[in-house]
Amino acid sequence: MAEQQVDAVVIGAGPGGYHAAIRLAQLGKRVVCVDRDAVGGVCLNWGCIPTKALLHVSEVARHARHAAEIGLEIPQVNVKVEGVRKFTTDVVTSNVKGVETLFKGNNVQWAIGEGSFVDKSTVKVTKKDGSSETYKAKDVIIATGAAPVDVKAWPRDGKLIINSDDAVRLPSVPKRLLVIGGGVIGLEFATVYNRMGSEVLVVEMMPNLLTGTDLEIAKTMARVLKKQKIEIMVNTKVETLEKGAKTVKATITGEGTANKPETREFDQVLVAVGRRPMSDGLNLESAGLKTDEKGFLNVDAQRRTAVAGIWAIGDITGGPLLAHKAMKEGVVAAEAIAGLPGVAYDPVAVPNCVYTDPEIATVGLSEEEAKAAGHELRIGKFPLLASGRARTMNESDGLIKLIGDKKTDVLLGMHIIAPQAESLIGEGVIALEMGATIDDIGLSIHPHPTLTESIHDAAEAAHGTAIHIINPKPTAAAAAR
């Protein structure tokens, strides 16, 4: 069993891991990055990238089906699953090869195998053929991410009962799909398969979809999804799943069934009830590490664990479980290892995006969180129905909502339901990081006609000076202008 001496080992090649490895190499460190699968982790191979490819395909299909509304005649849209899978696979392969090229260009050593601790400074990598090698390093970064939560009562078989990893590679589009869980993952796949022709039911046990999201935004999205013929049941539970030869019978009860048990049949069931931190096989005890009661590792602002020389980033350190959070943490840990001064993970704002139809993007405090924090609020809203650009796109379902502190006018949160919300939210991220006021946004000239000017309109609405909607009543700010 060969042993190599390096400066740092990164366990996990997902977004956080490959960012950490590349930055370490850029800073002159000899680094090896270890993963049991392909580079890119869940994000590139089973999560962010393939799901967004599927969402793009289904979005094109939706536009084609509704083309008559804008004067175009398009023959019937037929989804060819083989072609869709090839497109998705090609996108994934291209991204994976891109990261491999970055590893080579930055002299990051790549090792495929199961990484585990021998002691706090030694990592053993066990390959699929049973052989192994060890790496000795002053610093080790744990970046193993998270995996779908498995529910013992509904064992996954990858065919009838599936998880999100399976859902990106289904051999066919199910006629009837049950999605258990109304969070980000559940709603994104509900959108994909609804647009590709499935009859979709989403069952969520909590009172609203997207728990933790601004309540008005979550309720607005529920209305939009129902308008798209996606059936939504909240305050409802799936009691049992009974597998047959080709279908699954689900017994459902709660608010969505008038509190009476109801049995329905589905071609497939997607269990999307959350993700769990992945520390399986790491042998943390040998490194002197323990996870908390939820399976996460506690870290400081530089992502140090309780054991000197061991760092942790990404989903293994707790929420929000987002690739871009992991990326930032990876860079912070690498720079801290290299001794750069003033390095810390302390973001004012971490954006979150939900790739439904339309998209949701949020950053900062929700209305409920801001109230709970003791703020007296100033809120500005602008419906997409009043946006000229949205009308030109034939996309009028949506809302821009700004949350601010009434006394200081400082922006506290931005919440968007709109096409391209993923990109629009960047304005909110910068505004929060710079400590901007709502008035700063309202005084800034936004291009016309664009969706971004709806953010400007929402800022003006917060002060009662909006031009493109009727203001509720004159305000002192409006009178002063």
N, C-alpha and C positions, 0 to 999 in steps of 0.2 A: 504494500500500500504506500504509494508515493506521498511525500509531504512537501508542500511548497510554501515558501515564505513570501507573503505579500503585505502591503500596507493596510488594506481593507478588504473585507468580504461583504458583499451585499446579497442577502438571501431573499430572492424574489425579483423577477424582472418585469413587473408590471410598471405602470406609469411612475409610481414613487421610486421603485427600485432602479429603473433605467435612468431616471433623472439623477439620482444620487450617484450611480456608478459613473455616468458621463462627467458630472461636475467634479467628482474626485479625480478622475483621470485628467481633466482640464487643469486641475490644480497640482498636477505633478505626482499624484499618488499611483502606486501599482495596485490595481483593483481587479478582483474577480467577481463576476455577478453569476449567481447560481439560481437555477429554476428547474423544476421537474418537467416543464412543458416549454413551448415556444416563447421567445422573447415577446414582451408586450403584455403578458399576464391575461387576466380575465378581460380587461378593458379592450385590448386589441383583438383578442381571439374569440371571446364569447359575449362580451358586454357592449361597451360604448360604440365601438366601430361597426360590428355586424348589425346591431339593432338599428343604428342610424341608416345603414344601407337599406335595410328592410323598410324603414319608415319612408325613405326617399322613394323606393319603388311603389309603396302603397299610396304615397302622396301623388305621384304621377298618375296612377290608376284612378284616383279620386278626381283629379283635374280632367282626365279624359272622359270620365262618366258624366261630368257636369259641364262639358264643353259646349253643349247646346245653349246653355244659359248666356254665353258670350258670343253666340253666332257661329260656332264651329260644329261641323258634322263629323263625328268620329265613329267608325263602326264599333260594334260590341267589343269591350275590353275583356280579353281572356288572359288570366294569370297562368303563365307557364312556369311551374315550380322549379323545373330543372334549370331554366334560364335565370331565374331569380337567385337560386342557390349558387350558380356559377358566378354571377355578378358579386354576390356577397363574399364568396370565397376569394375572388380576385382582389377585392378591396382589402380584405384581411391580409392576404399574402403580400400585397404591395406594402402595407403598413409594417408588417413584421420584417420584411426584407429591408425596409428603410431604417428600422432600429438596429438591425444587424450591421448595416453599413455604418451607422453612427458608432457602434461599438468598435468596429475595425478602424475607423478613422480616428478614434480617440484612444486607441490601444487599451480598450477594456477587454479583459479576458472573459470568455463566456464558457460556463460549465453547465452541462445538462445533467440533472440528477436531483435526488432528494437531499436537501441540506439539513444537517442536524448538528447540535453542539456536542463536542467531546468534552470541552471545558470552556471557560469564558472567552478564550482567545483562539480556540481551535474548532474548525468546522469540517465535518466529514461530509463528502458528497458521494452518495450511493447511486450508481448508474443502473439503468434498466437491466443490464446483463449481469448484475450482481457484484461487479467490481466496484472499487471505491478509491477515492483519493482524499487527502486532507490538506487543509490550508490553515496556516498559522498567520494570525494578523493581530495588530495592536487594536484595531477597531472593527467591529462587526455591526452592520445595519440590518435589522429585521424589517422586511417589507413584503410580508407574505399575504397581505390582503384579506379578503373575505370570500365566503362561499354561500350559496343559497341555503336557507334554513330548511332542513328536512323535518317533516311532521310524521311521527311514528305511525299515527293512525291512518295516514294516507301515503304508504310507501311508493316512492317513485319507481316506475319501470321504464321510463323513457319513451313509452309508446302511448299508453292511455292516460297515465298520470305523469306529468312532466314538470320540469323546473325551467328556469330562464335559459340555462345552457342548452337544453333540448329545443326550446322554442325558436332559436335562431336557425335551426337546421331541420325543421320538420319536412318529411318527404312529401306532404300534401297539405292543402288548406282544409282544416276541419270545417264541416258544415255547421256544427254547433260546438262552441267553446265556452267552458266555464272557467273564469279567472277568479281564484280565491285570493283576495288581497287588493285593496284599492289604493295602494301606494304608487310610487313612481314606476316601478317595474311592471306591475299589473296593468296600469293604465296605458303604458307605452305599447305593450303587446296587445292589449284590447284594441288600441287604435290600429296597429298593423293589420291584425286579422279581420277586423271589421271592414277596413278599406279594401281587403283582398277577397271579401265575400262571405266571411263567417258571420253567423248569428252569435253575438257575444253577450254573456251575462257576467257582470262583475259583482261579487259579493264581498262586502266589507263589514267587519264586526263592530267597528267604531261608528260614532254618529255621523261622521263626514269622511269624504275621500281625502287623501293626502294629509293625514294627521300632522299637525305642526305648521301647516301652511296657513297664511292669512285666511280667515274663515270666509270672507266675502269672495276671495279668489277661488277657494275650493268649491264653494256653492255655485259660483258662476260656471266653473268647469263642469260640474255635474249636470247643469242644465244644457250645456253645449253638447256633451256626450250623449245625453238622452235625445237631443234633437237629431243626432247622427245615427239614431236607432241602436245605440249601445244601451243595453238594459243595466240599470244600476240599482243595487239593493244595499242600503246602509243599515246599521243596527241589526244586522242579520248574520246568522252563522250557518256554516255547512256542518251539519251534524254527522252525517255518514257518507261514505263513498263506497259503492258496490260495483266492482268490475265484472263485466260480462266478457264475451268473446271479442266484441268489437266496439262496445260502448261502455259508458260508466253511468250508473244511476246515482244521483246526488239527492240526499234529503236535506232540505233547507228550511230554516225557520227563523222568524224574527219580524221586524217591521216591514220588510219587503214582501212577506207572505201573509200579512195581516195577523202575525203571531200564531199561525197555524202551520204545522209541518206540511211541506210540499215536496213531492218527489218528481224530479225531472231527469231526462236522459241527455247525455252529451257524448260527442265523439272523442273529445279530449278534455282533460282538466289540467289547467296550469296552476300550480301552487306557487304563489308569489307573496309570501308572508314575511319577507325580510331576509337579511343576510347575517351571517355569524363570522366572527374573527377566526382566521385560520392559523392556529398554532400547532395543529396536529403534526406529530413526527419531528418537531424541532428539538425535543429533548431539553426543554428549558431548564429543568431541574439541574442538569449538569453544568449549566452556566450560572446557577444561583438565582434564577429568575422565577417569578410567579405572576400569573395573570390575576386580575381582579375577579369578582364573582360573575361578571358577564363575559369573561374571557379576554379582556383587553389588557394591554400593557400600559402602565402609567409612565409618562415622560414629562420632562421639563420643557421650557421654551425652546431649547436647542435640540430637543428630541432625545435627550439622554434617558436611559432607564435607570433603575436602582443599582445596576452593576456597572462600574466604571469600564469604559471601552465598548459597551454595548448600547446601541441606539435603536430606536424603533420609529417607523413612519407609516403613514397611510391608515388603512382600515383597522389594522391591528391595534391602533392607539385610540380608537373610538371615533364617534361621529363628528361632523357629518361624513358619511362614507362616500367620498367623492374623489374622482381621479385627479382633478385639479388641486384639491387640498393636498393629496399625496405628493403630487409633483413639487409643490412649494416646499413641503416638509423635507423631501429628498434633497433639494438644493440647500436648505437650511442646515440639515445634518452634515452634508458634505463640507460645507464651508466652515461649520463649527469644528469638524475634525481637522481641517486644514489650518485652523487657528485664525481665521479672519475675524477682525474685531467687530463687535456690535451685532453679531448675527443672532437672530431670534425669530421664532414663528409667532407673530402677534398681529394677525390681520384684523383690520376693522371690519372687513366684509368678505364673506365667502359666498359667492353666488351659487344658486341651485337652478337647474333647468329640467323641465319635464317635456319630453318630445311627443306630446299629444297633438291633436289637431283642433284648434291652434295650439301652439306651444305655450307653456308657462315658464316664466323666469322670475326669480325673486332674489332679493339681496337685502340684508339688514333686518330690522325688526318688523314683525307683522303688527297690525292694529292691536291685537290682543296682547302681544308681548310688550308693546310700547306703553299701553295702559297699565299693565302689571308692573312695569318699571317705574311708574309714578309720573309719567309725562302727561302734560295737558297737550292734546293733539291738534295739529292743523293737517287736514287731509284734503288732497286734491285728486279728483277723478276725471277721466276722460274716456267716454265710450268709443270703441272703434267704429261704431255706426256713424259717428260724426266726422270720421276721417276721410278726406277726399282721396288720399292714396289707397286706403283700404277698399274704397268703393271701386277704384280702377282695377283692383285685384280680385273683385268679387268675393271679398273676405271681410265681412262686417261684424263677425262675432268676436268680441274681445273687450278688454278694459285695461287702462293704465291707471295705477293707483300709487300716489305718493304719500308717505307718512312723515310728518315733521313735528318738531317741538314748537308749540304755539308761542312760547315766550322768546325763544332764540331764533326760530325759523329754520334751525339746522335740520337737514334731511336725516331721517332715522331709518327709512326703508323705502324700497321701490319694488312694486309688484306688477307684473305684466302678463296678460293673456293676449297673444297676438301672433300672427305669422312672424317668423324671424325674431321671436322674443329672445332666443338664445344670444343673438347679437346685440339687440337693443339694450339688454341689461348691462352691457359694458359701461354705459353712461352712468348708471347708478353706482356701479363698483367704484369708478373714479371719483364720483361726487362724494361718496361716503368716505373714501380714503383721504380726500382733501378737506373734509369737513365743510362741504358746500352747504349753502342754505337753499331752500326751495326757490327763493327769489333769484339766486344765482342762475338756476336752471331757466327760470322764466325770462330773465333778462338776456340770456344767450340766444343768438340768432341761429335757428335750426333750418336746414334746407327744406324747400317746398317743391313739389309735393313728396313727402316721405312719411314713413311710419314714425321716425324719430321725432317729428314735430308734434306727435301726440303726447310725448313726454313733456314738451314745452307747454302744450295746451293744459295738461294736468297740473303743471306748476302754476300756471296763471289761474286755473280754477281754484286752487288752494287759497288764493288771495282775492277771489271774486272778480278777476279781471279777464276771464276767458273770452275769446272772441267767437269761437266756433261752437259753443254751447250756451244756453241761457243760464246765467249765474243765478243761484238761489235768491240772493238779495245783495244790494249794494253793501260794500264794506268800507271801513276807514281807509284801507290801502287803496281801494279803487278810487275813492274820493280824492285821495292825496295825489293821484296821478292825473 
